Amino acid sequence: MVSANNKESILAATGKLLKEMAQANKIEIKDIAAIFFTTTPDLNAEFPASATRELGWPSNLALLCGHEMNVTNDLPRCLRILMLVNTEKGPEEITHVYLGEAKKLKNKPSLSIGGNT
C-alpha cells in the first residue's frame, strides 16, 4: 500500500517492492524481460515505472503502467507489480511479495479456471 498519492510516496513504495521482489527471488536485473505496474485508480500522481530509473536499472527495460479495475471495497492506494523474468525456476519456486496492507490480498480466493465456476 502506498502511503499517499504523491510522487515521493509512489516512487518509494515502488522502489521498495521492486527491491524486495528481486531479493526474494535472487533476480539479476539482466534477466528481467519486462515489468508491468498497476495501481488502484486513486494513485495517479506519478508513473510507478519511474522508480526503476531511480534504482539505476537499465533504460532499455520494457515497462508498462496501468490502473486496476475500480472494484468496490478494494484495498486503497494499492500498487501491484508483475515482473517477467527469464528463469529456469518453476512456479512453485517463485516467491510472491506482499508488503504492508497488501498482505491481506494474499489469501483472497482466486478465480477457478476450468470445471464448474
Biopython code that builds the backbone (N, CA, C, O; Angstrom):
import numpy as np
from Bio.PDB.StructureBuilder import StructureBuilder

atoms = [
    (1, "MET", "N", (0.845, -1.172, 0.000)),
    (1, "MET", "CA", (0.000, 0.000, 0.000)),
    (1, "MET", "C", (0.894, 1.241, 0.000)),
    (1, "MET", "O", (1.878, 1.319, 0.735)),
    (2, "VAL", "N", (0.535, 2.183, -0.823)),
    (2, "VAL", "CA", (1.275, 3.437, -0.923)),
    (2, "VAL", "C", (0.700, 4.401, 0.111)),
    (2, "VAL", "O", (-0.519, 4.536, 0.215)),
    (3, "SER", "N", (1.554, 5.068, 0.870)),
    (3, "SER", "CA", (1.085, 5.903, 1.977)),
    (3, "SER", "C", (0.256, 7.106, 1.542)),
    (3, "SER", "O", (-0.642, 7.528, 2.270)),
    (4, "ALA", "N", (0.543, 7.665, 0.364)),
    (4, "ALA", "CA", (-0.194, 8.845, -0.105)),
    (4, "ALA", "C", (-0.077, 8.946, -1.621)),
    (4, "ALA", "O", (0.831, 8.376, -2.226)),
    (5, "ASN", "N", (-1.004, 9.677, -2.221)),
    (5, "ASN", "CA", (-0.982, 9.884, -3.667)),
    (5, "ASN", "C", (-0.097, 11.086, -4.000)),
    (5, "ASN", "O", (-0.583, 12.158, -4.361)),
    (6, "ASN", "N", (1.212, 10.879, -3.869)),
    (6, "ASN", "CA", (2.164, 11.899, -4.298)),
    (6, "ASN", "C", (3.382, 11.190, -4.882)),
    (6, "ASN", "O", (3.613, 10.005, -4.639)),
    (7, "LYS", "N", (4.146, 11.943, -5.651)),
    (7, "LYS", "CA", (5.289, 11.378, -6.375)),
    (7, "LYS", "C", (6.237, 10.627, -5.444)),
    (7, "LYS", "O", (6.624, 9.495, -5.735)),
    (8, "GLU", "N", (6.608, 11.240, -4.347)),
    (8, "GLU", "CA", (7.584, 10.652, -3.437)),
    (8, "GLU", "C", (7.104, 9.321, -2.872)),
    (8, "GLU", "O", (7.864, 8.354, -2.830)),
    (9, "SER", "N", (5.846, 9.266, -2.438)),
    (9, "SER", "CA", (5.304, 8.040, -1.841)),
    (9, "SER", "C", (5.192, 6.922, -2.862)),
    (9, "SER", "O", (5.496, 5.768, -2.560)),
    (10, "ILE", "N", (4.759, 7.259, -4.065)),
    (10, "ILE", "CA", (4.616, 6.244, -5.115)),
    (10, "ILE", "C", (5.983, 5.679, -5.493)),
    (10, "ILE", "O", (6.137, 4.464, -5.616)),
    (11, "LEU", "N", (6.970, 6.545, -5.675)),
    (11, "LEU", "CA", (8.305, 6.074, -6.044)),
    (11, "LEU", "C", (8.959, 5.280, -4.916)),
    (11, "LEU", "O", (9.635, 4.285, -5.175)),
    (12, "ALA", "N", (8.766, 5.706, -3.673)),
    (12, "ALA", "CA", (9.345, 4.981, -2.534)),
    (12, "ALA", "C", (8.742, 3.587, -2.412)),
    (12, "ALA", "O", (9.469, 2.608, -2.241)),
    (13, "ALA", "N", (7.420, 3.490, -2.497)),
    (13, "ALA", "CA", (6.751, 2.190, -2.381)),
    (13, "ALA", "C", (7.134, 1.274, -3.539)),
    (13, "ALA", "O", (7.348, 0.077, -3.348)),
    (14, "THR", "N", (7.217, 1.838, -4.731)),
    (14, "THR", "CA", (7.579, 1.042, -5.904)),
    (14, "THR", "C", (9.010, 0.538, -5.790)),
    (14, "THR", "O", (9.278, -0.636, -6.042)),
    (15, "GLY", "N", (9.924, 1.414, -5.413)),
    (15, "GLY", "CA", (11.319, 1.008, -5.249)),
    (15, "GLY", "C", (11.476, -0.089, -4.216)),
    (15, "GLY", "O", (12.224, -1.045, -4.421)),
    (16, "LYS", "N", (10.769, 0.050, -3.104)),
    (16, "LYS", "CA", (10.845, -0.962, -2.044)),
    (16, "LYS", "C", (10.330, -2.306, -2.538)),
    (16, "LYS", "O", (10.958, -3.337, -2.294)),
    (17, "LEU", "N", (9.193, -2.308, -3.228)),
    (17, "LEU", "CA", (8.624, -3.563, -3.713)),
    (17, "LEU", "C", (9.520, -4.197, -4.775)),
    (17, "LEU", "O", (9.720, -5.412, -4.757)),
    (18, "LEU", "N", (10.058, -3.411, -5.689)),
    (18, "LEU", "CA", (10.967, -3.954, -6.705)),
    (18, "LEU", "C", (12.184, -4.613, -6.057)),
    (18, "LEU", "O", (12.568, -5.718, -6.440)),
    (19, "LYS", "N", (12.786, -3.946, -5.085)),
    (19, "LYS", "CA", (13.968, -4.490, -4.419)),
    (19, "LYS", "C", (13.635, -5.768, -3.659)),
    (19, "LYS", "O", (14.400, -6.732, -3.696)),
    (20, "GLU", "N", (12.496, -5.777, -2.969)),
    (20, "GLU", "CA", (12.081, -6.975, -2.217)),
    (20, "GLU", "C", (11.835, -8.152, -3.160)),
    (20, "GLU", "O", (12.223, -9.283, -2.864)),
    (21, "MET", "N", (11.188, -7.882, -4.297)),
    (21, "MET", "CA", (10.921, -8.944, -5.275)),
    (21, "MET", "C", (12.225, -9.516, -5.829)),
    (21, "MET", "O", (12.388, -10.733, -5.915)),
    (22, "ALA", "N", (13.147, -8.635, -6.202)),
    (22, "ALA", "CA", (14.426, -9.075, -6.760)),
    (22, "ALA", "C", (15.228, -9.874, -5.733)),
    (22, "ALA", "O", (15.823, -10.901, -6.060)),
    (23, "GLN", "N", (15.237, -9.395, -4.493)),
    (23, "GLN", "CA", (15.992, -10.078, -3.442)),
    (23, "GLN", "C", (15.364, -11.429, -3.096)),
    (23, "GLN", "O", (16.076, -12.427, -2.982)),
    (24, "ALA", "N", (14.056, -11.471, -2.930)),
    (24, "ALA", "CA", (13.373, -12.705, -2.531)),
    (24, "ALA", "C", (13.537, -13.816, -3.564)),
    (24, "ALA", "O", (13.528, -14.998, -3.222)),
    (25, "ASN", "N", (13.687, -13.429, -4.823)),
    (25, "ASN", "CA", (13.773, -14.416, -5.901)),
    (25, "ASN", "C", (15.163, -14.502, -6.526)),
    (25, "ASN", "O", (15.355, -15.170, -7.542)),
    (26, "LYS", "N", (16.133, -13.817, -5.907)),
    (26, "LYS", "CA", (17.519, -13.812, -6.401)),
    (26, "LYS", "C", (17.569, -13.477, -7.892)),
    (26, "LYS", "O", (18.204, -14.175, -8.684)),
    (27, "ILE", "N", (16.884, -12.392, -8.250)),
    (27, "ILE", "CA", (16.788, -11.970, -9.647)),
    (27, "ILE", "C", (17.947, -11.044, -9.987)),
    (27, "ILE", "O", (18.238, -10.092, -9.262)),
    (28, "GLU", "N", (18.595, -11.341, -11.095)),
    (28, "GLU", "CA", (19.604, -10.432, -11.629)),
    (28, "GLU", "C", (18.895, -9.518, -12.617)),
    (28, "GLU", "O", (18.098, -9.981, -13.433)),
    (29, "ILE", "N", (19.176, -8.245, -12.550)),
    (29, "ILE", "CA", (18.487, -7.256, -13.378)),
    (29, "ILE", "C", (18.575, -7.613, -14.860)),
    (29, "ILE", "O", (17.619, -7.384, -15.601)),
    (30, "LYS", "N", (19.693, -8.165, -15.303)),
    (30, "LYS", "CA", (19.872, -8.515, -16.711)),
    (30, "LYS", "C", (18.889, -9.594, -17.177)),
    (30, "LYS", "O", (18.681, -9.761, -18.379)),
    (31, "ASP", "N", (18.287, -10.323, -16.240)),
    (31, "ASP", "CA", (17.346, -11.391, -16.589)),
    (31, "ASP", "C", (15.897, -10.918, -16.662)),
    (31, "ASP", "O", (15.014, -11.702, -17.012)),
    (32, "ILE", "N", (15.637, -9.662, -16.341)),
    (32, "ILE", "CA", (14.268, -9.137, -16.391)),
    (32, "ILE", "C", (13.922, -8.793, -17.838)),
    (32, "ILE", "O", (14.629, -8.029, -18.495)),
    (33, "ALA", "N", (12.814, -9.375, -18.326)),
    (33, "ALA", "CA", (12.358, -9.108, -19.696)),
    (33, "ALA", "C", (11.443, -7.888, -19.742)),
    (33, "ALA", "O", (11.538, -7.072, -20.659)),
    (34, "ALA", "N", (10.562, -7.763, -18.761)),
    (34, "ALA", "CA", (9.602, -6.653, -18.734)),
    (34, "ALA", "C", (8.989, -6.564, -17.346)),
    (34, "ALA", "O", (8.996, -7.528, -16.581)),
    (35, "ILE", "N", (8.460, -5.388, -17.038)),
    (35, "ILE", "CA", (7.765, -5.193, -15.767)),
    (35, "ILE", "C", (6.475, -4.430, -16.036)),
    (35, "ILE", "O", (6.473, -3.397, -16.704)),
    (36, "PHE", "N", (5.375, -4.962, -15.501)),
    (36, "PHE", "CA", (4.072, -4.306, -15.576)),
    (36, "PHE", "C", (3.732, -3.772, -14.189)),
    (36, "PHE", "O", (3.812, -4.499, -13.200)),
    (37, "PHE", "N", (3.360, -2.518, -14.125)),
    (37, "PHE", "CA", (2.983, -1.870, -12.871)),
    (37, "PHE", "C", (1.510, -1.493, -12.961)),
    (37, "PHE", "O", (1.083, -0.911, -13.957)),
    (38, "THR", "N", (0.727, -1.818, -11.932)),
    (38, "THR", "CA", (-0.646, -1.324, -11.874)),
    (38, "THR", "C", (-0.880, -0.701, -10.509)),
    (38, "THR", "O", (-0.264, -1.082, -9.513)),
    (39, "THR", "N", (-1.783, 0.263, -10.492)),
    (39, "THR", "CA", (-2.189, 0.892, -9.240)),
    (39, "THR", "C", (-3.700, 0.975, -9.223)),
    (39, "THR", "O", (-4.351, 0.925, -10.266)),
    (40, "THR", "N", (-4.244, 1.102, -8.041)),
    (40, "THR", "CA", (-5.662, 1.398, -7.943)),
    (40, "THR", "C", (-5.860, 2.813, -8.491)),
    (40, "THR", "O", (-4.922, 3.611, -8.478)),
    (41, "PRO", "N", (-7.070, 3.138, -8.974)),
    (41, "PRO", "CA", (-7.298, 4.436, -9.619)),
    (41, "PRO", "C", (-7.005, 5.656, -8.746)),
    (41, "PRO", "O", (-6.849, 6.762, -9.264)),
    (42, "ASP", "N", (-6.929, 5.466, -7.428)),
    (42, "ASP", "CA", (-6.660, 6.608, -6.547)),
    (42, "ASP", "C", (-5.180, 7.008, -6.513)),
    (42, "ASP", "O", (-4.821, 7.971, -5.835)),
    (43, "LEU", "N", (-4.328, 6.288, -7.229)),
    (43, "LEU", "CA", (-2.912, 6.649, -7.338)),
    (43, "LEU", "C", (-2.635, 7.129, -8.759)),
    (43, "LEU", "O", (-2.599, 6.338, -9.702)),
    (44, "ASN", "N", (-2.442, 8.432, -8.892)),
    (44, "ASN", "CA", (-2.227, 8.986, -10.231)),
    (44, "ASN", "C", (-1.222, 10.142, -10.249)),
    (44, "ASN", "O", (-1.166, 10.893, -11.223)),
    (45, "ALA", "N", (-0.438, 10.290, -9.196)),
    (45, "ALA", "CA", (0.494, 11.416, -9.107)),
    (45, "ALA", "C", (1.840, 11.149, -9.792)),
    (45, "ALA", "O", (2.613, 12.081, -10.012)),
    (46, "GLU", "N", (2.124, 9.890, -10.128)),
    (46, "GLU", "CA", (3.400, 9.547, -10.761)),
    (46, "GLU", "C", (3.288, 8.168, -11.401)),
    (46, "GLU", "O", (2.489, 7.334, -10.973)),
    (47, "PHE", "N", (4.093, 7.940, -12.424)),
    (47, "PHE", "CA", (4.187, 6.613, -13.030)),
    (47, "PHE", "C", (5.089, 5.751, -12.146)),
    (47, "PHE", "O", (6.243, 6.120, -11.924)),
    (48, "PRO", "N", (4.603, 4.615, -11.633)),
    (48, "PRO", "CA", (5.451, 3.772, -10.793)),
    (48, "PRO", "C", (6.721, 3.305, -11.506)),
    (48, "PRO", "O", (7.753, 3.103, -10.866)),
    (49, "ALA", "N", (6.650, 3.136, -12.813)),
    (49, "ALA", "CA", (7.818, 2.671, -13.567)),
    (49, "ALA", "C", (9.012, 3.607, -13.437)),
    (49, "ALA", "O", (10.153, 3.185, -13.624)),
    (50, "SER", "N", (8.763, 4.860, -13.121)),
    (50, "SER", "CA", (9.859, 5.826, -12.956)),
    (50, "SER", "C", (10.830, 5.404, -11.857)),
    (50, "SER", "O", (11.987, 5.824, -11.857)),
    (51, "ALA", "N", (10.370, 4.583, -10.927)),
    (51, "ALA", "CA", (11.235, 4.132, -9.832)),
    (51, "ALA", "C", (12.405, 3.301, -10.346)),
    (51, "ALA", "O", (13.466, 3.283, -9.724)),
    (52, "THR", "N", (12.228, 2.613, -11.471)),
    (52, "THR", "CA", (13.333, 1.802, -11.995)),
    (52, "THR", "C", (14.518, 2.684, -12.365)),
    (52, "THR", "O", (15.670, 2.276, -12.218)),
    (53, "ARG", "N", (14.241, 3.878, -12.837)),
    (53, "ARG", "CA", (15.319, 4.801, -13.209)),
    (53, "ARG", "C", (16.054, 5.279, -11.956)),
    (53, "ARG", "O", (17.278, 5.411, -11.962)),
    (54, "GLU", "N", (15.303, 5.537, -10.886)),
    (54, "GLU", "CA", (15.934, 5.958, -9.627)),
    (54, "GLU", "C", (16.815, 4.857, -9.046)),
    (54, "GLU", "O", (17.798, 5.138, -8.360)),
    (55, "LEU", "N", (16.455, 3.596, -9.325)),
    (55, "LEU", "CA", (17.251, 2.469, -8.850)),
    (55, "LEU", "C", (18.470, 2.225, -9.738)),
    (55, "LEU", "O", (19.339, 1.422, -9.400)),
    (56, "GLY", "N", (18.529, 2.918, -10.870)),
    (56, "GLY", "CA", (19.642, 2.729, -11.788)),
    (56, "GLY", "C", (19.493, 1.520, -12.690)),
    (56, "GLY", "O", (20.470, 1.057, -13.278)),
    (57, "TRP", "N", (18.268, 1.003, -12.804)),
    (57, "TRP", "CA", (18.038, -0.142, -13.670)),
    (57, "TRP", "C", (18.121, 0.307, -15.123)),
    (57, "TRP", "O", (17.929, 1.491, -15.400)),
    (58, "PRO", "N", (18.400, -0.597, -16.061)),
    (58, "PRO", "CA", (18.623, -0.224, -17.462)),
    (58, "PRO", "C", (17.463, 0.559, -18.080)),
    (58, "PRO", "O", (16.293, 0.267, -17.830)),
    (59, "SER", "N", (17.808, 1.545, -18.882)),
    (59, "SER", "CA", (16.780, 2.373, -19.523)),
    (59, "SER", "C", (16.092, 1.651, -20.676)),
    (59, "SER", "O", (15.058, 2.112, -21.161)),
    (60, "ASN", "N", (16.652, 0.520, -21.125)),
    (60, "ASN", "CA", (16.015, -0.230, -22.214)),
    (60, "ASN", "C", (15.098, -1.346, -21.705)),
    (60, "ASN", "O", (14.627, -2.165, -22.494)),
    (61, "LEU", "N", (14.847, -1.385, -20.414)),
    (61, "LEU", "CA", (13.944, -2.366, -19.823)),
    (61, "LEU", "C", (12.506, -2.029, -20.209)),
    (61, "LEU", "O", (12.077, -0.884, -20.064)),
    (62, "ALA", "N", (11.758, -3.021, -20.700)),
    (62, "ALA", "CA", (10.366, -2.792, -21.106)),
    (62, "ALA", "C", (9.494, -2.603, -19.865)),
    (62, "ALA", "O", (9.461, -3.459, -18.981)),
    (63, "LEU", "N", (8.788, -1.470, -19.811)),
    (63, "LEU", "CA", (7.964, -1.112, -18.655)),
    (63, "LEU", "C", (6.587, -0.676, -19.130)),
    (63, "LEU", "O", (6.458, -0.060, -20.188)),
    (64, "LEU", "N", (5.561, -0.992, -18.353)),
    (64, "LEU", "CA", (4.204, -0.574, -18.680)),
    (64, "LEU", "C", (3.455, -0.284, -17.389)),
    (64, "LEU", "O", (3.532, -1.054, -16.431)),
    (65, "CYS", "N", (2.726, 0.835, -17.366)),
    (65, "CYS", "CA", (1.904, 1.200, -16.208)),
    (65, "CYS", "C", (0.435, 1.185, -16.602)),
    (65, "CYS", "O", (0.087, 1.451, -17.753)),
    (66, "GLY", "N", (-0.419, 0.873, -15.645)),
    (66, "GLY", "CA", (-1.858, 0.913, -15.875)),
    (66, "GLY", "C", (-2.592, 0.958, -14.546)),
    (66, "GLY", "O", (-1.996, 0.827, -13.478)),
    (67, "HIS", "N", (-3.909, 1.148, -14.640)),
    (67, "HIS", "CA", (-4.749, 1.139, -13.440)),
    (67, "HIS", "C", (-5.501, -0.177, -13.340)),
    (67, "HIS", "O", (-5.891, -0.765, -14.348)),
    (68, "GLU", "N", (-5.697, -0.627, -12.118)),
    (68, "GLU", "CA", (-6.544, -1.784, -11.843)),
    (68, "GLU", "C", (-8.000, -1.384, -12.067)),
    (68, "GLU", "O", (-8.327, -0.200, -12.138)),
    (69, "MET", "N", (-8.858, -2.377, -12.174)),
    (69, "MET", "CA", (-10.294, -2.100, -12.228)),
    (69, "MET", "C", (-10.705, -1.397, -10.942)),
    (69, "MET", "O", (-10.122, -1.639, -9.885)),
    (70, "ASN", "N", (-11.695, -0.537, -11.028)),
    (70, "ASN", "CA", (-12.196, 0.176, -9.864)),
    (70, "ASN", "C", (-13.256, -0.701, -9.191)),
    (70, "ASN", "O", (-14.445, -0.593, -9.491)),
    (71, "VAL", "N", (-12.815, -1.561, -8.285)),
    (71, "VAL", "CA", (-13.687, -2.530, -7.630)),
    (71, "VAL", "C", (-14.107, -2.001, -6.258)),
    (71, "VAL", "O", (-13.271, -1.547, -5.477)),
    (72, "THR", "N", (-15.391, -2.062, -5.978)),
    (72, "THR", "CA", (-15.920, -1.615, -4.695)),
    (72, "THR", "C", (-15.226, -2.356, -3.556)),
    (72, "THR", "O", (-15.050, -3.573, -3.616)),
    (73, "ASN", "N", (-14.840, -1.632, -2.538)),
    (73, "ASN", "CA", (-14.198, -2.165, -1.329)),
    (73, "ASN", "C", (-12.816, -2.762, -1.573)),
    (73, "ASN", "O", (-12.325, -3.536, -0.751)),
    (74, "ASP", "N", (-12.184, -2.411, -2.692)),
    (74, "ASP", "CA", (-10.820, -2.873, -2.932)),
    (74, "ASP", "C", (-9.870, -2.127, -2.001)),
    (74, "ASP", "O", (-10.205, -1.060, -1.486)),
    (75, "LEU", "N", (-8.707, -2.681, -1.791)),
    (75, "LEU", "CA", (-7.683, -2.050, -0.969)),
    (75, "LEU", "C", (-7.277, -0.724, -1.611)),
    (75, "LEU", "O", (-6.887, -0.711, -2.778)),
    (76, "PRO", "N", (-7.356, 0.382, -0.887)),
    (76, "PRO", "CA", (-6.990, 1.680, -1.484)),
    (76, "PRO", "C", (-5.478, 1.833, -1.634)),
    (76, "PRO", "O", (-4.705, 1.169, -0.944)),
    (77, "ARG", "N", (-5.071, 2.713, -2.540)),
    (77, "ARG", "CA", (-3.669, 3.059, -2.764)),
    (77, "ARG", "C", (-2.782, 1.823, -2.887)),
    (77, "ARG", "O", (-1.725, 1.730, -2.262)),
    (78, "CYS", "N", (-3.236, 0.878, -3.706)),
    (78, "CYS", "CA", (-2.522, -0.391, -3.859)),
    (78, "CYS", "C", (-1.701, -0.403, -5.147)),
    (78, "CYS", "O", (-2.187, -0.024, -6.212)),
    (79, "LEU", "N", (-0.481, -0.835, -5.034)),
    (79, "LEU", "CA", (0.454, -0.978, -6.146)),
    (79, "LEU", "C", (0.703, -2.467, -6.366)),
    (79, "LEU", "O", (0.957, -3.209, -5.417)),
    (80, "ARG", "N", (0.628, -2.891, -7.615)),
    (80, "ARG", "CA", (0.939, -4.282, -7.952)),
    (80, "ARG", "C", (2.011, -4.275, -9.034)),
    (80, "ARG", "O", (2.033, -3.401, -9.901)),
    (81, "ILE", "N", (2.900, -5.264, -8.970)),
    (81, "ILE", "CA", (3.964, -5.377, -9.964)),
    (81, "ILE", "C", (4.013, -6.810, -10.473)),
    (81, "ILE", "O", (4.046, -7.761, -9.693)),
    (82, "LEU", "N", (4.017, -6.946, -11.795)),
    (82, "LEU", "CA", (4.215, -8.237, -12.448)),
    (82, "LEU", "C", (5.544, -8.145, -13.181)),
    (82, "LEU", "O", (5.685, -7.391, -14.143)),
    (83, "MET", "N", (6.512, -8.917, -12.718)),
    (83, "MET", "CA", (7.853, -8.893, -13.299)),
    (83, "MET", "C", (8.037, -10.165, -14.121)),
    (83, "MET", "O", (7.907, -11.272, -13.599)),
    (84, "LEU", "N", (8.337, -10.004, -15.394)),
    (84, "LEU", "CA", (8.592, -11.139, -16.275)),
    (84, "LEU", "C", (10.101, -11.352, -16.335)),
    (84, "LEU", "O", (10.854, -10.477, -16.763)),
    (85, "VAL", "N", (10.524, -12.542, -15.894)),
    (85, "VAL", "CA", (11.947, -12.819, -15.740)),
    (85, "VAL", "C", (12.318, -14.076, -16.514)),
    (85, "VAL", "O", (11.597, -15.073, -16.480)),
    (86, "ASN", "N", (13.433, -14.022, -17.203)),
    (86, "ASN", "CA", (13.979, -15.209, -17.861)),
    (86, "ASN", "C", (14.615, -16.070, -16.778)),
    (86, "ASN", "O", (15.617, -15.686, -16.174)),
    (87, "THR", "N", (14.022, -17.242, -16.538)),
    (87, "THR", "CA", (14.481, -18.090, -15.437)),
    (87, "THR", "C", (14.188, -19.556, -15.736)),
    (87, "THR", "O", (13.330, -19.881, -16.556)),
    (88, "GLU", "N", (14.906, -20.415, -15.064)),
    (88, "GLU", "CA", (14.665, -21.857, -15.136)),
    (88, "GLU", "C", (13.770, -22.308, -13.976)),
    (88, "GLU", "O", (13.388, -23.476, -13.906)),
    (89, "LYS", "N", (13.439, -21.391, -13.075)),
    (89, "LYS", "CA", (12.624, -21.730, -11.907)),
    (89, "LYS", "C", (11.200, -22.072, -12.317)),
    (89, "LYS", "O", (10.653, -21.495, -13.256)),
    (90, "GLY", "N", (10.613, -23.013, -11.603)),
    (90, "GLY", "CA", (9.212, -23.340, -11.794)),
    (90, "GLY", "C", (8.346, -22.440, -10.927)),
    (90, "GLY", "O", (8.854, -21.781, -10.020)),
    (91, "PRO", "N", (7.034, -22.404, -11.195)),
    (91, "PRO", "CA", (6.130, -21.532, -10.431)),
    (91, "PRO", "C", (6.204, -21.755, -8.919)),
    (91, "PRO", "O", (6.056, -20.810, -8.144)),
    (92, "GLU", "N", (6.429, -22.987, -8.504)),
    (92, "GLU", "CA", (6.483, -23.284, -7.075)),
    (92, "GLU", "C", (7.746, -22.732, -6.417)),
    (92, "GLU", "O", (7.835, -22.683, -5.190)),
    (93, "GLU", "N", (8.714, -22.321, -7.218)),
    (93, "GLU", "CA", (9.964, -21.775, -6.690)),
    (93, "GLU", "C", (9.975, -20.246, -6.638)),
    (93, "GLU", "O", (10.940, -19.647, -6.163)),
    (94, "ILE", "N", (8.917, -19.625, -7.119)),
    (94, "ILE", "CA", (8.826, -18.171, -7.152)),
    (94, "ILE", "C", (8.190, -17.667, -5.856)),
    (94, "ILE", "O", (7.171, -18.197, -5.414)),
    (95, "THR", "N", (8.785, -16.658, -5.257)),
    (95, "THR", "CA", (8.237, -16.030, -4.058)),
    (95, "THR", "C", (7.475, -14.775, -4.462)),
    (95, "THR", "O", (8.057, -13.843, -5.017)),
    (96, "HIS", "N", (6.180, -14.750, -4.185)),
    (96, "HIS", "CA", (5.357, -13.574, -4.458)),
    (96, "HIS", "C", (5.417, -12.676, -3.226)),
    (96, "HIS", "O", (5.195, -13.132, -2.105)),
    (97, "VAL", "N", (5.714, -11.412, -3.440)),
    (97, "VAL", "CA", (5.959, -10.483, -2.339)),
    (97, "VAL", "C", (4.745, -9.584, -2.118)),
    (97, "VAL", "O", (4.242, -8.962, -3.054)),
    (98, "TYR", "N", (4.287, -9.524, -0.884)),
    (98, "TYR", "CA", (3.190, -8.649, -0.464)),
    (98, "TYR", "C", (3.706, -7.813, 0.696)),
    (98, "TYR", "O", (4.210, -8.358, 1.678)),
    (99, "LEU", "N", (3.585, -6.508, 0.593)),
    (99, "LEU", "CA", (4.060, -5.618, 1.652)),
    (99, "LEU", "C", (2.897, -4.872, 2.297)),
    (99, "LEU", "O", (1.897, -4.581, 1.640)),
    (100, "GLY", "N", (3.033, -4.568, 3.572)),
    (100, "GLY", "CA", (2.030, -3.763, 4.277)),
    (100, "GLY", "C", (0.630, -4.343, 4.195)),
    (100, "GLY", "O", (0.430, -5.549, 4.341)),
    (101, "GLU", "N", (-0.336, -3.467, 3.958)),
    (101, "GLU", "CA", (-1.741, -3.870, 3.901)),
    (101, "GLU", "C", (-2.036, -4.831, 2.755)),
    (101, "GLU", "O", (-3.039, -5.543, 2.790)),
    (102, "ALA", "N", (-1.179, -4.861, 1.746)),
    (102, "ALA", "CA", (-1.390, -5.760, 0.605)),
    (102, "ALA", "C", (-1.306, -7.228, 1.020)),
    (102, "ALA", "O", (-1.759, -8.102, 0.281)),
    (103, "LYS", "N", (-0.737, -7.508, 2.186)),
    (103, "LYS", "CA", (-0.682, -8.892, 2.669)),
    (103, "LYS", "C", (-2.081, -9.482, 2.799)),
    (103, "LYS", "O", (-2.252, -10.699, 2.731)),
    (104, "LYS", "N", (-3.079, -8.629, 2.986)),
    (104, "LYS", "CA", (-4.467, -9.094, 3.071)),
    (104, "LYS", "C", (-4.921, -9.726, 1.760)),
    (104, "LYS", "O", (-5.801, -10.587, 1.760)),
    (105, "LEU", "N", (-4.330, -9.309, 0.651)),
    (105, "LEU", "CA", (-4.720, -9.820, -0.660)),
    (105, "LEU", "C", (-4.217, -11.240, -0.898)),
    (105, "LEU", "O", (-4.752, -11.960, -1.741)),
    (106, "LYS", "N", (-3.213, -11.632, -0.171)),
    (106, "LYS", "CA", (-2.562, -12.924, -0.373)),
    (106, "LYS", "C", (-3.526, -14.096, -0.210)),
    (106, "LYS", "O", (-3.397, -15.103, -0.907)),
    (107, "ASN", "N", (-4.463, -13.981, 0.677)),
    (107, "ASN", "CA", (-5.359, -15.093, 0.972)),
    (107, "ASN", "C", (-6.736, -14.962, 0.341)),
    (107, "ASN", "O", (-7.644, -15.725, 0.670)),
    (108, "LYS", "N", (-6.902, -13.987, -0.576)),
    (108, "LYS", "CA", (-8.195, -13.854, -1.244)),
    (108, "LYS", "C", (-8.406, -15.044, -2.163)),
    (108, "LYS", "O", (-7.472, -15.483, -2.834)),
    (109, "PRO", "N", (-9.630, -15.574, -2.201)),
    (109, "PRO", "CA", (-9.884, -16.691, -3.115)),
    (109, "PRO", "C", (-9.686, -16.240, -4.558)),
    (109, "PRO", "O", (-10.048, -15.123, -4.930)),
    (110, "SER", "N", (-9.109, -17.119, -5.356)),
    (110, "SER", "CA", (-8.881, -16.772, -6.755)),
    (110, "SER", "C", (-9.940, -17.417, -7.639)),
    (110, "SER", "O", (-10.639, -18.342, -7.227)),
    (111, "LEU", "N", (-10.040, -16.911, -8.853)),
    (111, "LEU", "CA", (-10.996, -17.423, -9.820)),
    (111, "LEU", "C", (-10.616, -18.839, -10.193)),
    (111, "LEU", "O", (-9.452, -19.113, -10.485)),
    (112, "SER", "N", (-11.561, -19.726, -10.187)),
    (112, "SER", "CA", (-11.325, -21.104, -10.584)),
    (112, "SER", "C", (-11.354, -21.195, -12.103)),
    (112, "SER", "O", (-12.298, -20.729, -12.741)),
    (113, "ILE", "N", (-10.332, -21.789, -12.673)),
    (113, "ILE", "CA", (-10.270, -21.949, -14.122)),
    (113, "ILE", "C", (-10.532, -23.408, -14.447)),
    (113, "ILE", "O", (-9.893, -24.306, -13.897)),
    (114, "GLY", "N", (-11.483, -23.634, -15.351)),
    (114, "GLY", "CA", (-11.859, -24.997, -15.705)),
    (114, "GLY", "C", (-12.883, -25.523, -14.720)),
    (114, "GLY", "O", (-13.053, -24.967, -13.634)),
    (115, "GLY", "N", (-13.549, -26.567, -15.087)),
    (115, "GLY", "CA", (-14.560, -27.140, -14.207)),
    (115, "GLY", "C", (-15.746, -26.213, -14.040)),
    (115, "GLY", "O", (-16.001, -25.374, -14.904)),
    (116, "ASN", "N", (-16.468, -26.346, -12.957)),
    (116, "ASN", "CA", (-17.647, -25.524, -12.695)),
    (116, "ASN", "C", (-17.236, -24.235, -12.006)),
    (116, "ASN", "O", (-16.600, -24.257, -10.953)),
    (117, "THR", "N", (-17.604, -23.115, -12.609)),
    (117, "THR", "CA", (-17.286, -21.827, -11.991)),
    (117, "THR", "C", (-18.539, -21.033, -11.774)),
    (117, "THR", "O", (-18.481, -19.915, -11.262)),
]
sb = StructureBuilder()
sb.init_structure("model")
sb.init_model(0)
sb.init_chain("A")
sb.init_seg("    ")
for serial, (resi, resn, name, xyz) in enumerate(atoms, 1):
    if name == "N":
        sb.init_residue(resn, " ", resi, " ")
    sb.init_atom(name, np.array(xyz, "f"), 0.0, 1.0, " ", f" {name:<3s}", serial, name[0])
structure = sb.get_structure()
